[in-house]
Amino acid sequence: MARPTALTIAGSDSSAGAGIQADIVTFSREGLQARTVVTVVTAQDHGGVRDALVLPSRLVAAQLDAALGGPAPSAVKTGALGSAPLVAVVGEAAREGRLPNLVVDPVTHASAGGALLDPPGSELLVRDLLPLAFVATPNLDEAGRWINRPLTSLDDVRDSTDDLLGLGCTSLVVKGGHLHGDPVDLVLTERGSLEIGGPRIECSDLHGTGCIHSAALCAGLALGEDVMQAAIRARRAVEAELSRRREPR
Ligand code: PXL
């Protein structure tokens, strides 16, 4: 039988550790066929983003039409979206019901520095795209910014469940990497929550781990898992990647 397909709408990372390149590798590791829509082309290395070009919305819309031309993908994720017009292109496709199981990873900056979404784009993402998302995957800082209140502890997130779901997405996975001690990811849905623990794997290189997380989550949904199962898959994919990076080369 043909492998299930997932679509990523994201930026290109020339170092290939993050962005659309990380998404393709992750989809493939999880047994999926990838389709891709490139939004921003970046030239980057460990020093950060050296240059970047946000593609014209016409070209992104054309890629999206082409990528959605065959049998529908089983799930879709977004990464770096560059600018408000590209957020609008994705929003329009989502409103038309063309982006099933939409995972919105709110990427604004590259891990080594450099903007990947401008401020009007970030505003539109919250207002226009989050309400169309099946899952959003903010870290603590991003989730806190969305509800205008700093989130620094697990209790802060637990107490903010209603406000976070009030943003309009069906569910959220608030990533706990910034918590003190071992990270706990919190899955929030109208039907209940789940806390996903695990050891903190110390690693100086975290480049692309957010992309791997949202891609593996998207893969889980494409394979028919619910958001809680898919969030566990995502957490384990990040742990496996960090363990590989710690191995002596
Ligand atoms: O991990 C976030 C991210 C997303 N997309 C692109 C990136 C990065 C991080 O560097 O380069 C293109």
Boltz pocket constraint, residues with backbone or C-beta under 6 A from the ligand:
constraints:
  - pocket:
      binder: B
      contacts: [[A, 10], [A, 11], [A, 12], [A, 13], [A, 18], [A, 19], [A, 20], [A, 40], [A, 42], [A, 44], [A, 79], [A, 80], [A, 107], [A, 109], [A, 110], [A, 111], [A, 112], [A, 116], [A, 207], [A, 208], [A, 209], [A, 210], [A, 211]]
      max_distance: 6.0
